[in-house]
C-alpha cells in the first residue's frame, strides 16, 4: 500500500495538477508513519529525482518537505540531500533578492505572509515594477524557501548529509539574516551548528588538553554537559561527573524532560578570546591553524538549564587523545589570556 502511494505521489510531483499533488502530501506522510521501516529509504530514493525535476516550483518544495518527513521517520536521505541543498541555495539567494525588491518597491508595507492572497498581491506589485519574468522567481523563492529549509533540516539529521555542506560560512551568512523571516530558518540555523569533527579542547586552569570528537551536538548547553562527562571520565579534569540522567538525555533523549536543572561546568571561549554563549553551537567555534580550539575556564557564576536535545539525533562527545604538555603549551600560545 505504501509503495503504491509513493509511486502515485512520484507521478503527481512530475505532473501539472498542483491541487492533486498538494492533496497527496498528508496521506503520504500518514501512510509512512505506518509503513515498515525498511520501505522508507527506498521511498526517499524514489522521490528524490522527481523532486529535482518537478516542473512546478511550489510542488517541488512541498514534496521536499514530505520526503523530509520520511527521513525524520527513519529513512536515509541519500540523493535527496544534494537536490535539497542545491534548491535551498537558490531559494535563499532569491529570498534575499525578494526582500531587497520589496524594500525598494513595497511602499513601506511589511513583508508579505506566505498565504495565497498575500503571494498574489506581492506578485502583482513586483510584476508592475520589475516585469513578470523578474518578479515571479523572486516571489516563488520567498514562498518556497522555508519548505526547502525544513527539508534540509531533516537531511542534516544525518552525518553523511552534513558532510555535503562543505564550508558552513556561506550557508550561515545566507541564513542568519533571515532568522526572523520564518521559523524554518531558525531551525536551519541550529542545524548548521552541528559538526562531526574533532575539537582541540584546552583546560586552562590545569593546562591540560585533549582531542575530542564531537558529533550530533546542536548547542553549547548540550556540549557543556557531554564535554564535562567525557573529560572527567577520562581523568583529564577533576570534579563530579554530571548526573548520568542528564548525560543520557543530551545523548539520546527523551527531549522535553522534566529532570531537574543541569549545572554549569565551564566558561567557554575560543582561540580568539570570544566567549562562546551556550545558545551558540560547535560550528561557531573559530578555526585557528586548521583546528577548532575550545578553551575551558572555571565557571564564572552558577547557571542552570534543563537537559534535552534540539534535534532527535544521537549526540557523541568522545576523548580520543590526551595532549602532551608540550602540545598544550604550544596551543595555549595561540590563545589570548583569560579576561
N, C-alpha and C positions, 0 to 999 in steps of 0.2 A: 504493500500500500504506500509506504513512504517513498520507495524508489519511484513508483509511478508519479507521485506528486512532484518529486524533484524533476523528473523528465518533463512533466507538463509545465512546470514553472520555467524550466530552461527555454522551452519554446515560446512562452509568453514574453520572457525578457527580450528575446530576439525579434518580437513582432512589433506591431504598431498600435495595438489595443492597450492604451495606458490604463484604463479603468480595470480591465480584467487582470492585468499584471499586478497592479497595486492590491486588488482584492484578494489575490492568491497569497500574499505575503503572510498574513496572520495564520491562515490554515497550515501553511508550510511549517512555520515555527512551532505551532502547536503539535503537529504530527512529529516533528523532530524530537520533542520532549518525550514522546512515547516510543520512538524508534530504537532498535538495538544500537548499542554504542558503535559497533563495527561498521554501521552504514553511514555514519556522519562524515568521516573523512572522504570517502568516495563521493558523497553528495557535494561537498565543498569543491572538490576537484572537478566535478562535472559542471558545476555552476560557474566557476571562475572564468572560463573563456567566453561564456555568454555575457557575463557582466562586462567584460572588456570590450565586447563587440556590440553591445546593445545600442540601437540607433537613437533611442530617446534618453537624454541625459538624466532626467528625474527617475526614470525606471531603473537605469543602471545604478544610480546612487542608492535608491531604496532597496534594490536587490542585493547590493553590497552589505547593507545592514542586516538583511535576512541571512545572508551567508555568514556574516559575523556572529549572528546569534547561534548558528550551528557550530561555529568554532567555540563559542563560550560554553556550549553544552557538551563539548568534549572532542569535537573534530579538530584535525590538524589543518592549519591554514594553507599549507602547500603553495600552489601557484597563485592563490588569491592575494597573498602579500604583495607580490610585485605589482599586480594590477591596481590594488588599492593604493599603494604608496605613489604610483605614477599619477593616478587620477586625483589623489589628495593634494599632491604638489601643485598640479594645475589649478585645482579648486581654490587653494589658499592664495595663489598668485591672483586669480580672478577676483577673489573676495576683497583683497586689498585694493585692486583697481576699481571695484564697485564702490567701496567706501570713499575713495578719492573722487569718483564721479558724483556720488551722492552729495558729498560736501560742496562740490562745485555747482551742482545744478538742482539740488533738492530743495532749494528755497528755505533752508533752515529747519526743514522737517526732521524729526527723529528718524533713525534708520528703520526701515520697514520691518514688520513682523513677517515671518515666513508662512503666512496664510495665503490662500489662493487670491483673496481680494487684494491684499497688500502687494503681492507679487505682480498682479495685473496692473495696479496703479503705478508701481515702480517701473515696470516695463514701458508703459505708455509715456511716462515722464522722461525717462532717459532716452527712449527712442526719438522723442521730439527734439532732443538736443544733440544726440550723437548719431542718430540713424539706427534703424533696427538691426543691421548687421553687427554693429559695435555694441549696442545696448544689450541684446538678448543673451550673449555669452556671459556678460558681467552679472546680469540678474540671475542666470542659471547657477553661476558659481556661488553667489551669495546664498541662494536657496539650498544648494546641494552639498556645500562644504561640510556642514555638521554631520550629514549622513556618512560621508567618506571618513570623517574623523572618528565616528563611532566604530565603523568597520575596521579602521586602523587600530584602534584601542584593542578590539577583540583579537586581532592578529598579534599585537605586541604582547599578549599574554604568553607568547612562546618565544623562547630564546632564539630559535632559528629565524624568526621574523625580525626580532630586534637587531640581529646581525646584518640585516639588509638595509638598515637605516644609514649605515656609514657614519660620517661626521654628523653629530647631533646639532652643531651650531646653526647651520642654515634652517633646520626644522624649527629649532627654538626661536630663532629670530622671526620666522613667519608666524608662529602660533602665539607666542607670548602677547603681542599687542591685541590679539583677538579674544583674550581671556574672558571679557565681559560680553562678547557678541553672541555666545551660545554656550550652554552648559557642556556640550560635547567638546568644545575647545579646552575647557579646564580639565576634563578627563584626559584629553590628549597630552596636555602639558605634564600631568602627573605620570602618564605612561612613558613619556620621553625621558623621564628622570631615572628610569630603570636601566641598570647596566649589568653586564655579565663579564666582569674582568677583575683583575687584582688591584687592590688599593695598597699603597705603601703607607702603613699606619705607624706613626711615631708617638710614643707616650712620653711627653716632655718631662714630667716630674721625675721619672725614673731613668730617662734617657735609654729607653728600650724601644724596640720596634719589630714589626713583622710584615710579611707579605700576606695579605688577607684576600681571599676570593669572595666576591660579593655577587649574588645573583637574585633577581626577583624582588629586590628591595626598592620601594617606591618613595619613601621619605626618610628623614633622619630620626623621626620618632622610632620607627622600626629599626633603622640601622643602629642607633644607640644601644638599644636593649640587646640585640643579637650580637653586636660587637663586644659589649661588656661580658656577655656569656662566653663568647669564644676566647677572648683574651684572658679572662680569669681562669677559665677552664684549662687553657694551655699553660698556665703558670706565669704568663708574661706580666700581668698586673695583679696586685694584691687586692683583696676585698671580698665581699659577699656576692656570689653569683646571683643574677636576677632570678626571681621566682620561676620555677620550671613551667608553671602555667602561663606566665607572661611570654616566655620564650616560645612555647608551643603555639600560642595564639598568633604571635607575629610570624611564625614559620608556616603554619598550616591552617590557622583559624581555630575556633569559629570567630567570625567577624561580628562586630557589634556586641562583643562580650560584655557581661555585667561585672567582670572581675574588678577588684579594687584598683586604684591608680598605680601606674608604673612610676618608679623613682628615676630621676635624672642621674646619669652616671658620669658624664664628662662635659666639658666645654669644648666644642668642636671649632677648629679653624682649618683653613687650607694653607698651602705653602706661600700664598701671597699675604697671609695675615688676616684674611677676611673671615669674619665669624660665619659659620655655617648654621643657619637657622634650622630648627627642627622641621619647619614646614617645607624646607628645600629637600633635595634628594641627592643620591650618589653622583648623578651626572653633573651636578652643579659644582663638584669639587674640581678645582683648577688642575690642569695638567702642566707639570713642570719637568723638563728633561725626559719627556715620554711617559711619566707616571702621574697618576692622581695621588697626591700626597695629602693625607688627613692627619692633622696634629691634634692630640688629645691633651687637654689640661684638666685639672680638677674642676668639678662643677663649681660655679661661682655662687650659685644660690639654689635653693630647692625648687624644682619644677616637677610636675606630675602630669600623667596622661593615662588614658585607658588603652589597653593593648588591642590591636586589631589592624588588619591589612587594608590598604587602599584597593587592592585587586585580589581576586580569588586565585592567586598563583603561589606555588611553594617558594619560599624565600630561603636563601642559604648564605651564611657568613661563616667562613672556614679559614682558620690559620693554617697556611701551607708551609711557611718557613719563618723562623725567628731570625732576625738580622743579627749580624755580628756587631760588636761595639764600634768597630771602625766604620762599618756601613752607617750605623745610626748617627755617629758624629759627623760623617760626611754629609748625610742628608739634612741634618739639622743646620748645617751651614747655609743651606738654601732658604731657611725659614726665618722670618723676622722674629725678634724677641717677643715674648708674651706681653700683651698690653697691660 
